[in-house]
Amino acid sequence: MDNQTAIVTINRNGVIQSVDRGCCKMFGYEVDQLLERKINILIPSPYREQHDTYLANYLRTGVAKIIGKARVVEGLHKNGTIFPIRLSVSSVSSSNILFIGMIEAIEDHTAIIIVSEEGRIVSCNKLCTTLLGYSTPELTGKLVEELAPHDSNSSHPLKCIGSSLGVLRNVPLVLSAGMEYSFSVEVNSCKVADVSHYRISIDRVEEETTAVFTLDSSGVVLACNQTLLPAMCGYTRRELCGLHISKLIPTLSSWRADTYPDGAPFNSSGEGESSGDVTSGGAGSGSGSGSGSGSGAASSSAGASGEGGESGEGGSNKRSDSGANG
């Protein structure tokens, strides 16, 4: 998706009051299809469930937790496509309080490698050079497992591509200079001239992002953002929904909504909210200890914090190759 920007204004109830052409182009709607609709039409789960709570809490307390901040979240196109966006929200005081959202679609920087069933690289796009440093001739014919660190175990997705389909994981790869760096890697099957191959997508780990999840009153995961939390934990999105939060953050094994009426432990460091039977929280995007009451998410090093809170110390979301054991 080309880099785009958009502006949308909503009232205190989250109803869209105006949009610009950039917003219509970015999300695939006509102007009259968006006006007087809830802003949630442009937001996928779990942000959709959280949005009204954020606005209500701001109007009630005056405490700005997401207002005045830029966050990397996800947008929902009319055709159902979910894509990363950078969202900044500000408020305008008048007879009717308005919120202005500045939205930037984040340009896709995905490197693609096509691999034969025998595990040899058949082709790659130019972004492989940008991300990994290898030229196309250097990669073509190479065993894809050679991009995995020599000491990584057999569960590394590039060492078991046939059994890693559809699972997004943050794992180290070897750059052309010999250094190791953490990337988000997903393997899927594809056809090239009617012959079965594997398609490997490689992205930078976005350090400023936050993995977000929504829980019910007993601590069961109802929803999570599409790409970030699965990459941190090693579970697919489908596997995450229905799990108890303690599978990701063992210190919350006895978590219940009534235990934390104010939304803690997430509110202690970020913006997780408790509203009725649903609580929203997030896993910080850095490695190391999380800021807040819960620390660690599954066997990942990702810190635990409220959505929008401080991430754990460190850089990329580098996780163990052994998978998320809870």
Disulfide bonds with the S-S distance in Angstrom:
none
